[in-house]
Amino acid sequence: MNKRLTATLILVLSVMLVIAGCGSNNAGSSTKESKGTNSAATEPAATAAPKETAEAVSGASEASYTPYDQLQDKYDIVIVGAGGAGMSAALEAKANGMNPVILEKMPVAGGNTTKSSSGMNASQTKFQKEQGIEDSNELFYEETLKGGHDTNNKELLHFFVDSSASAIDWLDSIGIRLNNITITGGMKEKRTHRPEDGSAVGQYLVAGLVRNVQEQGIPLFVNADVKELTVQDGKVNGVKVLFNQADEKVISAAAVIVTTGGFGANKELISTVRPDLEGLVTTNQIGSTGDGITMIEKVGGTTVDMDQIQVHPTVQQEKSYLIGEAVRGEGAILVSSAGKRFGNEMNTRDKVTASINTLPEKTAYLVFDSGVKSRVKAVEQYIKMGVVLTADTPQALAEQMKVPAAELKTTVDTWNNAVKSKSDAEFGRTTGMDHDLSGAPYYAIQIGPGIHYTMGGVVINTNTEVLNKDGKAITGLFAAGEVVGGLHGENRIGGNSVAEIIIFGRQAGIKSAEFVKEQ
């Protein structure tokens, strides 16, 4: 891990723990574990965190977590990381008769999942069918493969696509309903599933998963920084973990699942594998440092596509905050400082980023109306953050944007005519055109590219078993989520990361349970 970042994280967490009285992961904590709710009891470490940490995990579940004095020396399965993949794995492992534990290095659960915005992609779902959306697994596969420049691991991709509808059903069965469907770049059909009210998917998903983890009585320890995988007789048999940056423990297990996410916040590693991206802002929470990749490599795992790092085109630069793709999917356009569109806003992320980088200032504005705001609840969060300009007319909005008013009005009028005729003669956009931009007030957010996602990671098979350089499974070791490489190839389609963590997180829980039962 980046030593400088490690030191910073230790300092931040140490200050936080002093302020918070060491939180509920200390022996002797009086905080009781909350069952079936995220708000009945509040984790002191989460609420008393310093500003930097609070911002890094803003929106993450503020549930109470398992007290440190309940820690056991041995579990059936240890899961490293409490994001969407880790919690999904834990729930499936528990459902398959296991006694799992989740260890999370940050002071709250959620990880980068909390920051997810647009939704979860899936094809041939019951919600699509209910809404008359004709989609197919074949089309989903083809568009994802095309988006990844035909470099995706095809076995993983087939499993991913074919398992997507059942993942939506599984979430629905545990009270996490994603039945509001929109579209993101690089797709022809609406398959991005969101919460019913159109809000950002991440916080809703994390809250629902934490609730289920608690209801199932699965221990979830925070401030639990796993440093190393332990191995005996060629089998991964546990972890070395540092609790509260003070107490080191060795926990044994019949299997370990690593779900620690990517390395989008590790500036040192990014500058090593992609020096051309040095200096870009990142949308990642500070814990996304690639720890799991390093640990897995030390026990013989191998990696793929480590230089494939996704730059998201619409990041608010001052706050390093992702403006979700659903804003464009519901009708927003991108305009330059000249007040003009400059490309197809619904192209794949790499192509939209490239179009922004052709502009002299390498920034642009997302422009949309009250209709888009009503359909994308995340806009309310952007407004609260103070990053949204608003006015009653395009001309008045142009004044705030400091772009030519006449040009912006012409741009909006031309776009509205394109929506009406279903033909974008300028740039060939064909999706995100269900509604024009005619509903005052109007809004604009200045954006630019930022580091968003690391497509590279460790190599697994469809059973989520971690493979060594010879392509053989490392006994007892599984992985899922952004820590894994290969699925997305050279470019990830928006909405596929949330699908990945649920689909492969579930698979890791199921397959690790099968492995343990065979021992």
SULWO-V761008 format. One record per backbone hydrogen bond with DSSP energy under -0.5 kcal/mol. CO is the residue of the C=O (numbers start at 1). NH is the residue of the N-H. E is the energy in kcal/mol with one decimal. If there is no record, write none. Layout:
CO,NH,E + CO,NH,E
//
This chain:
2,6,-2.7 + 3,7,-2.5 + 4,8,-2.1 + 5,9,-2.9 + 6,10,-2.6 + 7,11,-2.5 + 8,12,-2.9 + 9,13,-2.8 + 10,14,-2.5 + 11,15,-2.6 + 12,16,-2.4 + 13,17,-2.5 + 14,18,-2.1 + 15,19,-2.5 + 16,20,-2.7 + 17,21,-0.6 + 17,22,-3.5 + 18,21,-0.8 + 20,23,-0.9 + 22,25,-0.6 + 23,26,-0.8 + 24,68,-0.6 + 26,29,-2.0 + 34,36,-0.6 + 42,44,-0.5 + 43,46,-0.9 + 43,47,-1.8 + 44,48,-2.5 + 46,49,-0.6 + 50,54,-2.9 + 51,55,-2.6 + 52,56,-1.9 + 53,57,-1.7 + 55,58,-1.0 + 57,60,-2.6 + 62,43,-1.1 + 67,70,-2.0 + 68,71,-1.9 + 73,252,-2.5 + 75,254,-0.7 + 76,254,-1.3 + 76,255,-1.2 + 77,79,-0.5 + 77,101,-1.9 + 78,80,-0.5 + 78,257,-2.8 + 79,81,-0.8 + 79,103,-2.8 + 80,259,-2.8 + 82,110,-2.0 + 83,87,-2.4 + 84,88,-2.0 + 85,89,-2.4 + 86,90,-2.2 + 87,91,-2.2 + 88,92,-2.1 + 89,93,-2.6 + 90,94,-2.5 + 91,95,-2.1 + 92,96,-1.3 + 93,98,-2.4 + 94,97,-1.8 + 98,100,-0.6 + 99,76,-1.7 + 99,77,-1.0 + 100,219,-0.6 + 101,79,-2.8 + 102,221,-2.7 + 103,81,-2.7 + 104,224,-3.0 + 106,223,-2.2 + 109,61,-0.6 + 110,113,-1.3 + 110,114,-0.6 + 111,114,-1.1 + 112,115,-1.1 + 113,116,-1.6 + 116,202,-1.9 + 117,201,-1.6 + 120,193,-3.1 + 125,129,-2.1 + 126,130,-2.2 + 127,131,-1.4 + 128,133,-2.8 + 129,132,-1.3 + 132,134,-0.7 + 133,135,-0.9 + 136,140,-2.2 + 137,141,-2.6 + 138,142,-2.6 + 139,143,-2.7 + 140,144,-2.0 + 141,145,-2.6 + 142,146,-2.5 + 143,147,-2.4 + 144,148,-1.8 + 145,150,-3.1 + 146,149,-1.8 + 148,151,-1.1 + 148,490,-1.6 + 152,154,-0.8 + 153,157,-2.4 + 154,158,-2.5 + 155,159,-2.1 + 156,160,-2.7 + 157,161,-2.7 + 158,162,-2.6 + 159,163,-1.4 + 161,164,-1.2 + 163,167,-1.4 + 164,168,-1.7 + 165,169,-2.1 + 166,170,-2.5 + 167,171,-2.3 + 168,172,-2.2 + 169,173,-2.1 + 170,174,-0.9 + 171,174,-1.0 + 171,176,-2.8 + 172,175,-1.5 + 175,177,-0.6 + 176,178,-0.5 + 177,179,-0.5 + 177,196,-0.6 + 179,181,-0.7 + 180,194,-2.9 + 182,191,-0.7 + 182,192,-2.4 + 184,187,-1.1 + 189,191,-0.7 + 191,122,-1.6 + 191,193,-0.9 + 192,182,-2.6 + 193,120,-2.3 + 194,180,-2.1 + 195,198,-2.5 + 198,377,-1.2 + 198,378,-0.5 + 199,195,-0.7 + 200,204,-0.7 + 201,205,-2.7 + 202,206,-2.8 + 203,207,-2.4 + 204,208,-2.1 + 205,209,-2.6 + 206,210,-2.8 + 207,211,-2.2 + 208,212,-2.0 + 209,213,-2.7 + 210,214,-2.5 + 211,215,-2.5 + 212,216,-2.0 + 213,218,-2.4 + 214,217,-1.4 + 217,219,-0.6 + 219,102,-2.3 + 220,66,-2.0 + 221,104,-2.8 + 223,225,-0.6 + 223,244,-3.0 + 224,226,-0.9 + 225,242,-2.6 + 228,240,-2.7 + 230,237,-2.3 + 230,238,-0.7 + 232,235,-1.7 + 235,232,-2.8 + 237,253,-2.1 + 238,230,-2.4 + 239,241,-0.5 + 239,251,-2.6 + 240,227,-2.9 + 240,228,-1.4 + 241,243,-0.6 + 241,249,-2.9 + 242,225,-2.6 + 243,246,-2.6 + 243,247,-2.3 + 246,248,-0.7 + 247,243,-3.3 + 249,241,-2.9 + 249,251,-0.5 + 250,252,-0.5 + 251,239,-2.4 + 252,75,-2.1 + 255,78,-2.1 + 256,478,-2.6 + 257,80,-3.0 + 257,259,-0.6 + 258,480,-1.8 + 259,83,-0.5 + 262,290,-1.6 + 263,266,-1.8 + 265,267,-1.2 + 266,270,-2.5 + 267,271,-2.5 + 268,272,-1.1 + 269,273,-2.5 + 270,274,-3.1 + 274,277,-2.2 + 275,278,-1.3 + 277,280,-2.0 + 281,451,-2.9 + 285,288,-2.2 + 287,289,-1.9 + 288,265,-2.7 + 290,294,-1.8 + 291,295,-2.5 + 292,296,-2.4 + 293,297,-2.4 + 294,298,-1.7 + 295,299,-0.7 + 296,299,-1.0 + 296,301,-2.6 + 297,300,-1.6 + 300,469,-0.6 + 302,459,-2.1 + 304,457,-1.9 + 305,308,-2.1 + 307,309,-1.1 + 308,455,-1.9 + 308,456,-0.9 + 310,312,-0.6 + 310,452,-2.9 + 310,453,-1.6 + 312,450,-1.9 + 313,315,-0.7 + 314,323,-2.8 + 315,317,-0.6 + 315,448,-1.8 + 316,320,-1.1 + 316,321,-1.7 + 321,316,-3.0 + 322,324,-0.7 + 324,327,-1.6 + 325,328,-0.6 + 325,329,-2.5 + 326,330,-2.0 + 327,332,-2.1 + 328,331,-2.0 + 333,367,-2.9 + 334,342,-0.5 + 335,365,-2.6 + 336,339,-2.1 + 340,336,-2.6 + 343,345,-0.8 + 344,347,-1.6 + 346,186,-2.0 + 348,352,-2.3 + 349,353,-2.5 + 350,354,-2.0 + 351,355,-1.9 + 352,356,-1.9 + 353,357,-2.2 + 354,358,-0.6 + 355,358,-0.6 + 356,359,-1.5 + 359,362,-0.8 + 362,449,-0.5 + 364,447,-3.0 + 365,335,-2.5 + 365,367,-0.5 + 366,445,-1.8 + 367,333,-2.3 + 368,443,-3.2 + 369,373,-1.9 + 370,374,-2.1 + 371,375,-1.3 + 372,376,-1.6 + 375,377,-0.5 + 376,379,-1.9 + 377,380,-1.4 + 377,381,-0.6 + 378,381,-0.6 + 378,382,-1.8 + 379,383,-2.4 + 380,384,-2.1 + 381,385,-1.7 + 382,387,-1.8 + 383,386,-1.4 + 389,444,-1.9 + 391,441,-0.5 + 391,442,-3.6 + 393,397,-2.3 + 394,398,-2.3 + 395,399,-1.4 + 396,400,-1.3 + 397,401,-2.1 + 398,402,-1.3 + 398,403,-2.2 + 404,408,-2.1 + 405,409,-2.4 + 406,410,-2.2 + 407,411,-2.5 + 408,412,-2.6 + 409,413,-2.7 + 410,414,-2.8 + 411,415,-2.3 + 412,416,-2.6 + 413,417,-2.0 + 414,418,-1.9 + 415,419,-2.4 + 416,420,-2.2 + 417,421,-2.3 + 418,422,-0.9 + 418,423,-2.0 + 423,425,-1.2 + 424,428,-2.3 + 429,424,-0.6 + 436,438,-0.8 + 438,440,-0.9 + 439,370,-2.8 + 441,370,-0.8 + 442,391,-1.9 + 443,368,-2.1 + 444,389,-3.1 + 445,366,-2.7 + 447,364,-2.3 + 448,315,-2.2 + 450,312,-2.9 + 451,283,-2.7 + 453,310,-3.5 + 453,455,-0.7 + 455,486,-0.7 + 457,304,-2.4 + 458,485,-2.6 + 459,467,-2.6 + 461,464,-2.2 + 464,479,-2.1 + 465,461,-1.3 + 466,474,-3.1 + 467,302,-1.3 + 468,471,-2.3 + 472,468,-2.6 + 473,475,-0.7 + 474,477,-2.0 + 475,236,-2.7 + 476,256,-2.6 + 477,466,-2.1 + 478,258,-2.8 + 481,484,-2.1 + 483,458,-2.7 + 486,153,-3.0 + 488,491,-1.3 + 493,496,-2.1 + 495,121,-2.7 + 495,499,-1.0 + 496,500,-2.3 + 497,501,-2.2 + 498,502,-1.6 + 499,503,-2.8 + 500,504,-2.6 + 500,505,-0.6 + 501,505,-1.1 + 502,506,-2.4 + 503,507,-1.9 + 504,508,-2.3 + 505,509,-2.0 + 506,510,-2.5 + 507,511,-3.0 + 508,512,-2.2 + 509,513,-1.4 + 510,514,-2.0 + 511,515,-2.2 + 512,516,-2.5 + 513,517,-2.2 + 514,518,-1.3 + 515,519,-0.6 + 516,519,-1.2
//
